[in-house]
Amino acid sequence: MHIVIMGCGRVGASLARALERRGHSVAVIDIVQDSFRRLGPEFQGKTVKGVGFDRQVLQRAGIERADGFAAVSSGDNSNILAARVVRETFEVHNVVARIYDQNRAEVYERLGIPSVATVRWAADQVLRRLLPSGSEPQWRDPSGSVRLIEVHVNAGWVGTKVVAMEAASRSRIPFLMRFGAGMVPGDATVFQDGDLVYAAVTNEQVPDVEDILGRPPVEH
């Protein structure tokens, strides 16, 4: 995957290094040249000096072939503007924006722009949204045998009842995140585009659950 990051502060630099360690190509945009020092001498990706919502700057960073975009600069307005330009102009839909104002974050979630508002966990949460496959555990029981994971669900499941998804994956889905708010699914709850799905599984179930929900449902 090719990922473009706007903002080379502590979060942006940490995110860029983490993505590169996982074998992805990375381009980092920042308006301040000295900011790229945070990437360290081993960083092999591309650095682009400029404003992250400028179309030409984005093109120099390879946005036209990008699989994802993360706006993690220090400005809420810049992050949202860049996220919208990338989505609407370059049609990159795997977009995440870092937002400092929690109230704004909830508004942008409702507009369909995933956002991360908690500074402490920003880099980790952005990684999970950019790289949905290979789910990271959100919680483990003390014995380490059961975990709660955020699962990437293929768009083909949109419109399917959550109980049917549980039956197909042989897992339990105790809650969803929808428009930035948690909800406990009932028997009639239908999976919607943009929902974040959390599954409670044993360690042995993880690969099967990720595989089943990561593909379109099998039609009978």
N, C-alpha and C positions, 0 to 999 in steps of 0.2 A: 504493500500500500504506500501511496505518497500522501503525506500529511503536511499541510501548511499551518504554521502557528504564527499568530500575530501577538507580539509582546515577548520580550526576552528578559523579563524580570525573573525572580526566583522560581515562580511556578512555570513560566514558559520554558526556561532553561532546563528545569528538572524534567518537564514533560518531553522536551526534544531529546534529551539524553536517554530517557526511558524508552521512547519509541525506536530510537536508533539501536539500542541494545537488543530490541526484539526483531531487528532485521528490516525495519521499514525505512524508506527514504523520507527525509525531513527537510523542509525549508522554513526558516525563521525570519519574520519581518519585524523590524523595530526602527523607530525614528532616530534613535541615538546609537551611533556606531559603537561606542564603548560598551554598550549593553551586551554585545556578542561575546565579550570576554567571559561571561558567566557560563558559556557553553563548554569551556575548557579546550585544551589543545588537541584532544582526541576526537572531537566532533568532526564528522566527515560530511555533514549535510551542507545545504546552501544557506547563506545569510544574505538578506536583501534589506538595504537601508531605505526607509521610506514610510509613508503613511499606509496603514494596513487596509484602508477602505478605498485606496486609489486603484483603479482598474489596471493601469499599466504596472504598478508595483506588484499587484497580485499575479499578473501574467508572468512577470519575471520570476516569481516564486513557483511557477508551475501550476497555478490554480486550475488551468484548463484540463489537466490530467490528474487532478487531486481526487483522492478517495475520501478525504475528510479535512475539516478546517476547524481550528480552535482559536477563538479570540480571547486572549487572557492578558490583555494590557491592563494598565491601572485605571482606565477610564470606562465607565459604564456606557456612555453614549457612543464612544468609538467602537467598543466591542459589539454593541447591537447594530450599529450602522454597518460595520464590516460583515457581520453575520448575514444581514439582509442582502447586501450587495453580492456576497458569495452565493447565497441561495437563489436569489431572483435573477441575477445577471449571468452567473456561470453554472447555475443549476446543480450545485453541489449540495446534496440534501443532508449529508452527514456532518452537521455543524453544531458546535457547542460554544456558548458564550459565557464568560465569567462575569458575574454581576455582584457588586458589593452590596447593593440595596436589596434586601430580601423581598420587599414589596414589589420592586420592579421585576425581580426574577420570576415571581409568580405570574405577573402580567405577561411576560414574554413566553413563559411556558404555555399559557393559553393561546398565544399566537403561533404556537408550534415551533418555537426556537428553544431547544433544550438549554438550560442554564445551570450554572453552579455558583451558589452564593456563599458557601461556607469556606472561608479562606484556608482554614487548617487542612481541609481534605480536598482542596481544589484539584491539585495535580492527579491524585488518585481517582477522583470521580470523573474527570475529563478523560482519562485513559480508559475507564470502563465504558464510556459512551462511544469513544472513537474505535475501540477494539472490542466489540460486544462478544465475539466468540472467545471461548476459553474463560468462562465465568469465574470471577473471583468471589470467594466466600464473604458474605456480609456478616455472618455469625456462625459460630461452631458451638456444639454442646461440650461440656467439660471432658467427655470421653473422646471427643474428636471424631465420632462416627457419623454424626448428623450435622448438616450444614444448611444455611439459608443462602441461596445464590440468586443474583440477578441474571436472568436468562434472556439472551437475544432471541426474539421470536420472529420468524419469517412473516413478511407481509401477507402471505397467503392465508394466515390464520385470522385475519381481520374479519369480523362478523361471526366468528365461532364462539359458542358458549364456553366459558372458562371450565365448566365441569367436563365438557368434551375434551378440552386440552389436557385436563388432569387424567382422564381415562386413557387417552392416547399415549401420554408420556409416563403413565403409572407413577405420577408424583402428586404432591399436594401444593396448591398455589394459595397460600394463606392471605396474601394481599397484593394489590396493584398500586402503582402510582399513576394517577390520571390528572393532567393539568396541574401538576405540582402538589397534589394532595393524595394522601393514602386512602385506600378503600378496601374493605373486606368483601370479596365477591360472593354473591348469592347464587342460587340455582339458575337464575335468569340472566346473570351478568354476562355480557358479550364483550369479547376482546376488541378494543378499538385501536385505530392507528394512533401511535404516539404513546400508548400505555407502556409502562415499565413493569415487567412481570418478575415476581419473586417466588421461587420454588423451594420447598423444604424437601431435602433429599438425603439419602445416605451417600457415603463416598463412592460406593460402587455404582450408584445410579447416575452420577453426574454426566459421564460421556453419553449415555443413552438419551437422557433428557435434553441435553444440548443438541444432539443429533436430530431427534424427532421434532423438537420445536423450532430448530434452525432451518428445517426444510418445509416446503408447503405440505399441508395435510394430504394424506392419501385418500383419494376418492374411491368409494365403494359402489 
